[in-house]
Amino acid sequence: MTEAQTPAADLASLEREAETEARTRAGYGADALILCDRLVRVYAADGVEVQALQGLDLVIRPGELTAIVGASGSGKSTLLNILSGLDRPTAGRARVADHDLLTMKGRERLRYRRETVGFIWQQTGRNLLPYLDARENVETPLRLAGVSRSQRRKRAAELLDLLDIGYCADRKPNSLSGGEQQRVAIGVALANRPKVVLADEPTGELDTASADTVFQALRTANDELGVAVLVVTHDENVSGQVPRTVQIRDGRTSSEVLRTAFGDRAKAEEFALLDRAGRIQLPAEYIDALELRDRVRLGLEPEQITVRDGRADGAHPDHRDDREEPTI
Ligand SMILES: Nc1ncnc2c1ncn2[C@@H]1O[C@H](COP(=O)(O)OP(=O)(O)OP(=O)(O)O)[C@@H](O)[C@H]1O
C-alpha cells in the first residue's frame, strides 16, 4: 500500500506510536549523569567501514563507580573517547551532565574537557608533563581554569594527600613509580572538580600491588569526593571490586554484574541487558551449548520466556532431552 492509500486510522495510530516513542526516549535516563542512547560510531578507513559502537545504551548515575569490560575490539576505548569529548559519535544520543556530545562545539567542548570530565590513560607517560613535578602537574588544569596561585597550591596539596602521595609532591614523573604516576594522574583528573573521571585501563601497565593502590585511589576519589568513576579494565581484580560491571560485546552493552557485597562474603548477580527495542544478546556459551542458529522459538510462560532451537520441527539431529534450555 502506498503512503497516499494509507487509511487515516492507520496514520493516526502511527502518529500515536511515534508520540509514545518520543516520550519514552525523552524520559530514558532522565536522572542520568551519563546517557548513551543507541550510540553509534562508525570509522571509515581506506574505504572500509568499522562499526565500533552499534547502538549502545548506557545509563550512569551521579557518584556511581562502574567498570567496563569486554573483549579486545568490542568498543570500550571508543566509548571512553566519546565520553571524554575527544571523539564524536556518528549517530544516537550521548549526554554527560548537561552537555550534548553530538552537537557540542569549540569552546563548550574545551570547557567540557577541562571541567566536567577528568581522563586517565593506560600509558603512564601520557598523563603527566615530564618537566613538572607532581604538585605542578596537579596545578596545571587549575592554572588553565584561571584559579589563583594560593588556591591552586591548596587544592593540589589536598588532592595529593587524599590520594596518599603527598610525599611525591616535589618529584618529577621520572622519579616516581608507575603506580605513583597513575595516582598523580588521578589528582590531575580531579583538580577541577569534574563530575566524572574516565580511566582507560589505568592499571594495565602495573604489577598487582601497584594496580591495587591505583584502584584504591580511584575508590577514594569516588567515596570521598562523590565523583562518578568509569573505568575500562581487563583486570578481574578491579572489576571484582566495583558495585557494577558492564560488559560490552560487539559495540553494545550486553550484560552486567551487580555486586552488593565484597571480599569473603562477596555477592554478585549477572544480568543480561534488555534494550529498549526488546533485544538481548544470548551468551555465546548458551548458543553453543544448544547449537542455536538463525531462528529460535520463543515461548512465553507465566514467569519466564524460553528460547528453543527453531530448526524444522524443532528436533535438532543431536537434540538430547536432558539438555537445558536457556531461559530469559
Ligand atoms: N581510529 C580508528 N579507525 C578505524 N578503526 C578503529 C579506530 N579506532 C578503533 N577502531 C576499531 O573499532 C573497533 C573498536 O575498537 P576499540 O579500541 O574501541 O576496542 P576496545 O574494546 O577498546 O579494544 P582493546 O581492549 O583492544 O583496547 C575495533 O574494531 C577497532 O579496530
The ligand as a MOL file (V3000), in Angstrom:
LIG
                    3D

  0  0  0     0  0            999 V3000
M  V30 BEGIN CTAB
M  V30 COUNTS 31 33 0 0 0
M  V30 BEGIN ATOM
M  V30 1 N 40.5840 5.3430 14.5930 0
M  V30 2 C 40.0930 4.1900 14.1680 0
M  V30 3 N 39.9790 3.9290 12.8440 0
M  V30 4 C 39.4530 2.7630 12.4000 0
M  V30 5 N 39.0020 1.7760 13.2230 0
M  V30 6 C 39.1070 1.9690 14.5500 0
M  V30 7 C 39.6550 3.1860 15.0980 0
M  V30 8 N 39.6180 3.0910 16.4650 0
M  V30 9 C 39.0750 1.8850 16.7440 0
M  V30 10 N 38.7740 1.2270 15.6160 0
M  V30 11 C 38.1230 -0.0990 15.5220 0
M  V30 12 O 36.9290 -0.0590 16.2720 0
M  V30 13 C 36.7140 -1.2690 16.9850 0
M  V30 14 C 36.6280 -0.9840 18.4860 0
M  V30 15 O 37.8870 -0.5230 18.9340 0
M  V30 16 P 38.1740 -0.1060 20.4520 0
M  V30 17 O 39.5860 0.4050 20.5230 0
M  V30 18 O 37.1150 0.8100 20.9220 0
M  V30 19 O 38.0520 -1.5090 21.2020 0
M  V30 20 P 38.4600 -1.8990 22.6980 0
M  V30 21 O 37.3300 -2.6820 23.2470 0
M  V30 22 O 38.8820 -0.6860 23.4480 0
M  V30 23 O 39.7180 -2.8430 22.4340 0
M  V30 24 P 41.0240 -3.0920 23.3640 0
M  V30 25 O 40.5640 -3.8270 24.5870 0
M  V30 26 O 41.9100 -3.9190 22.4910 0
M  V30 27 O 41.6220 -1.7380 23.6780 0
M  V30 28 C 37.8940 -2.1680 16.6150 0
M  V30 29 O 37.4790 -2.9900 15.5630 0
M  V30 30 C 38.9540 -1.2010 16.1600 0
M  V30 31 O 39.8340 -1.8030 15.2250 0
M  V30 END ATOM
M  V30 BEGIN BOND
M  V30 1 1 1 2
M  V30 2 1 2 3
M  V30 3 2 2 7
M  V30 4 2 3 4
M  V30 5 1 4 5
M  V30 6 2 5 6
M  V30 7 1 6 7
M  V30 8 1 6 10
M  V30 9 1 7 8
M  V30 10 2 8 9
M  V30 11 1 9 10
M  V30 12 1 10 11
M  V30 13 1 11 12
M  V30 14 1 11 30
M  V30 15 1 12 13
M  V30 16 1 13 14
M  V30 17 1 13 28
M  V30 18 1 14 15
M  V30 19 1 15 16
M  V30 20 2 16 17
M  V30 21 1 16 18
M  V30 22 1 16 19
M  V30 23 1 19 20
M  V30 24 2 20 21
M  V30 25 1 20 22
M  V30 26 1 20 23
M  V30 27 1 23 24
M  V30 28 2 24 25
M  V30 29 1 24 26
M  V30 30 1 24 27
M  V30 31 1 28 29
M  V30 32 1 28 30
M  V30 33 1 30 31
M  V30 END BOND
M  V30 END CTAB
M  END
